[in-house]
Amino acid sequence: MKRVAFWVLILVVLIPVLWMLIYKFEGKKPVVNIELPSLYLKKSYEMALDVSDQKTGLRKIVVSIMQQGKEKVLLEKQYDQSAFVGLFSSPKKSKDSFIIPVQSWKYGMTDGEAIIRIMVSDYSWRGLNKGNISYSENKVIIDSNPPKVSVLTKRHNIERGGTGMVIYKLFENNVKSGVKVGDNFFPGHAGLFDNKKVHTAFFALNYMQGPGTQMSVIAEDLAGNITKRGFHHYIRDKKFKTDILNISKQFLNLKIPGFDVGQRNGSFQEAKNPLLEKFLYINGEVRKKNVEKVLSIPNISENKKYWEGRFSRLKGSARRAGFADHRIYKYLGKEIDRAVHLGLDLASTSNSPVKAANSGRVIFAESIGIFGNTVIIDHGFGLSSLYAHLNQISVNNGDRVNKGDDIGFTGFTGLAGGDHLHFSMIVHNVFVNPVEWWDNSWIKNNITAKIETVKRIPNL
């Protein structure tokens, strides 16, 4: 009987006590996961922190930033201990998450390195009941000085729908810079000059931006400090003509039935005029998507000036449509749609050879919606030329071409109503007036003369 009582005592008292002691003396430290958005403390800096302790539960968290003996506590939190111990113990708080703002400019700290320190403890009885403690120290950099920018070019004349160029010098590395035109950003690049701190930015006004458009050189360092530097400029206004395009039944029957609109194929059959409804969808939604895709392609432009001199035009061609012509589409005498033509239509003899307007690198050579068979050539620093509606493409992606090299033949693929070349110039993500790039005087006054002037600056 005594033997039975002894084992009952062991099972009922000693084993739970022993289990409790092992449990409460567990030695696993709390888990700390920290996500710092940047090495540099920006003004909108917020760090994400996840902490957990699945054994005895969280006891205390302290997050602080320290620099040269100065410490600022960013977060301090004490957790209540579990109400039960032993076999039925369940941690009251086993995990927690925080988004912690770090506003270093408010703490009286100076520019330079600082440490973000995190201390997390649990309710283990280890360390004379101080618990297991995890420490995490993360180096950050406080930088409150905006980058310095010096604009090197003096005059910048540009017209609605036209191109401009600014050359400027930065005085530190790892700075994102370029020209802000309205809400659009045109990145600047090194590579045109031996001094890698001298940057060049081609920028543009779209056909809707005229006098009064705000523009400036923008530079932002890794800490988020921004410098905005204005530069002298003059914007000339320009009027664009309006054209009326009569959509005929013959055109609809010729172009629309075979035009692939993906999942929308066959969805217009219930309309009163299926071909007209499909045309309106193509001229609206499909056109918008195709333009967005085309304007995204020059993002892969290289920091190298491939081109020299003026750009050539299709030999023996006549201009059939101008840049930024405002088109009114009519069907049976009634207006049905509107669009803006962002290029030049050049007509010659049918199936005429199309040549590269200037030297560069082919970055697109395939069919795309309303443009049909299309070639895009990168001329460097975000400047590209586009050749659309081709009957045949003679180059491939990645090909290097020289001015005058064959790239295809004119045609009427896409939404073209007849054989012609649609020619566009693109600056970064904006269609610009190609006529400027055909003009030797314009290129000299606005591009090459500026480059030569900057090259002559002493100690550049």
Residue, then its C-alpha position, 0 to 999 in steps of 0.5 A: m500500500k505504501r508502495v502504491a502511495f509512493w508512486v501516486l505521489i510521484l505521478v501526481v506531485l513530483i512529475p508535474v513539478l519537475w515538468m513545470l521546472i523544466y518548462k519554466f527554465e527553458g532556454k530558447k530566446p525570443v525570436v526577433n524579426i526586423e525589417l528596415p526599409s533602408l540603411y538611411l533614415k528617411k523622414s517617412y521612415e518606418m520599421a516593421l518588427d515581429v517578436s515571438d516566444q512560443k514557450t513562456g511568452l513575451r515579458k518585455i520589449v525595448v526598442s531604441i536608437m543610439q548615437q554617441g552615448k545618446e539614446k532615445v527609446l522608440l518603444e517600450k512594452q511590458y507584458d503581463q505574466s500568465a495567470f497559471v503555471g505548471l502543466f496548465s500554463s499558457p502564455k498570455k502573449s506569445k507574439d506581437s507586431f509593430i510598425i515603429p516610426v523613426q524620426s531622427w531629426k526630432y531626437g537631437m542627433t547629428d548626421g552620421e551612423a546610429i544604432i537601432r537596438i532591440m531587446v526582447s525578454d521572455y518569462s523563463w526563470r533563467g538568469l535569476n528570473k530575468g528570462n531569456i533575452s534577445y538583442s538585435e543591433n542594426k546600423v543606420i545612417i542619419d543624413s539630413n543634407p540634401p544633394k547639391v546640384s549645379v545646372l551647367t546648360k544655360r538656355h532651354n527653349i522648348e515648344r509644346g510637344g517638343t524635346g529639351m535637354v539639360i546637363y547638370k553636375l551632382f556632387e555625391n554618388n548614389v543620387k537619383s536625378g532627372v528633370k520633372v516636367g509637370d508630374n512626369f519624371f525624365p531620368g538623367h544619366a551619366g555616360l555622355f561625359d568623362n566625369k561620371k558626376v555630370h548627368t544628361a537628361f532629355f525631357a519633353l512636353n507632351y502635346m497638351q503641355g504648353p506655356g506655364t508648365q513647371m519644370s526643374v532638375i530633381a535630385e534625391d539621395l538615399a536618405g530621401n533628401i530632395t533638391k529641386r533646382g529650377f533652370h531658365h527655360y522658354i516654352r513656345d506654344k504650338k497649335f495642332k490641326t484637326d482632321i476629319l476621318n470618314i470611316s467607310k463600310q469598305f474600311l470596316n469590312l477590310k480591316i476589322p473582321g481579322f483584327d484580333v482582340g483576344q477574349r473580346n473576339g466574337s463579343f460584338q455580334e449582338a450589336k446593331n453594327p458589329l464591325l463598327e462596335k469592334f472598331l470603336y473598341i479597337n480605336g479606344e481600349v486597344r489603342k490605349k493599351n498599345v500606346e502604354k506598351v510602346l511607351s514603356i519600351p524605351n525604359i531599357s534605353e542605354n546610357k550611350k549616344y548612338w546617333e549623330g546629326r539629323f534624323s532622316r525621313l522616308k525617302g521620296s515620301a509625302r506627309r499625309a498626317g502630322f504630329a498631334d493632329h486631332r482626329i474626328y472620326k465620322y461614320l455616315g456623316k456622324e461623329i463616332d470617336r476622337a483620337v490624337h495622332l502621335g506621329l507622322d504618316l509618310a506615304s511613298t510607293s507601295n512596299s517602299p524600303v524603310k531605313a533606320a533614321n539614325s544609328g542605334r540598337v533595335i529594342f522592339a521588332e514585332s507586331i502590336g495591335i493598332f501599330g501592326n508590324t513595328v520596329i523601335i530603335d534606341h538611340g541612347f539616353g531615352l531617345s527612340s524612334l518608331y516605325a509602324h504598319l510595316n509589311q515586313i520587318s528585316v531586323n531582330n531585337g538586339d541588332r545594332v543598326n547604322k543610319g540608313d540600314d534597312i529595317g523593313f518595308t512600308g505596309f498597312t498592317g495594324l489599323a492602317g487604311g493604306d500603305h504608309l509609314h507611321f514614324s514617331m520619336i519618343v523621349h523616355n515615355v512621351f511622343v514628341n514632334p519628329v520634325e525637330w529631329w529632321d532639322n540640323s539647325w534645331i539639333k545644333n542649337n538645342i543638343t550638340a552646341k550645349i554638349e560642346t559648351v559643357k565640354r569646354i568648362p574648366n575643371l569639369 
